[in-house]
Amino acid sequence: MNGKMAALLQKASLRWPLVARALPTQLPTFEIFEDCVLLKNQWEPNKHVKITDCFDETGFECFINHVHLPFAGTNESLISCLEYAATL
């Protein structure tokens, strides 16, 4: 974790790893494609991307599994984002 994230957690009086308050309503689903672990909801719209388009398999996984979480600057929003990360 970088210093900016550590400061954000400290300001919000949170510790990592975060203990989820409840089970998420929708758990992420994964798909294996050519020995790569992919988030299914990110892979489905990007099936046109080939592993050879990336430097290696890790780069392919990072490209496909890249997600943006809706952090709105509030503690609740931060907790929601962290719970998603902890679930992964």
WOFEN-V863310 format. One record per residue. RES is the residue in one small letter. SS is DSSP state (2 for helix, 1 for strand, 0 for the rest). Layout:
res:RES ss:SS
res:RES ss:SS
//
This chain:
res:m ss:0
res:n ss:0
res:g ss:2
res:k ss:2
res:m ss:2
res:a ss:2
res:a ss:2
res:l ss:2
res:l ss:2
res:q ss:2
res:k ss:2
res:a ss:0
res:s ss:0
res:l ss:0
res:r ss:0
res:w ss:0
res:p ss:0
res:l ss:0
res:v ss:0
res:a ss:0
res:r ss:0
res:a ss:0
res:l ss:0
res:p ss:0
res:t ss:0
res:q ss:0
res:l ss:0
res:p ss:0
res:t ss:0
res:f ss:1
res:e ss:1
res:i ss:1
res:f ss:1
res:e ss:0
res:d ss:0
res:c ss:1
res:v ss:1
res:l ss:1
res:l ss:1
res:k ss:2
res:n ss:2
res:q ss:2
res:w ss:2
res:e ss:2
res:p ss:2
res:n ss:2
res:k ss:0
res:h ss:0
res:v ss:0
res:k ss:0
res:i ss:2
res:t ss:2
res:d ss:2
res:c ss:0
res:f ss:0
res:d ss:0
res:e ss:2
res:t ss:2
res:g ss:2
res:f ss:2
res:e ss:2
res:c ss:2
res:f ss:2
res:i ss:2
res:n ss:0
res:h ss:0
res:v ss:0
res:h ss:0
res:l ss:0
res:p ss:0
res:f ss:0
res:a ss:0
res:g ss:0
res:t ss:0
res:n ss:2
res:e ss:2
res:s ss:2
res:l ss:2
res:i ss:2
res:s ss:2
res:c ss:2
res:l ss:2
res:e ss:2
res:y ss:2
res:a ss:2
res:a ss:2
res:t ss:2
res:l ss:0
//
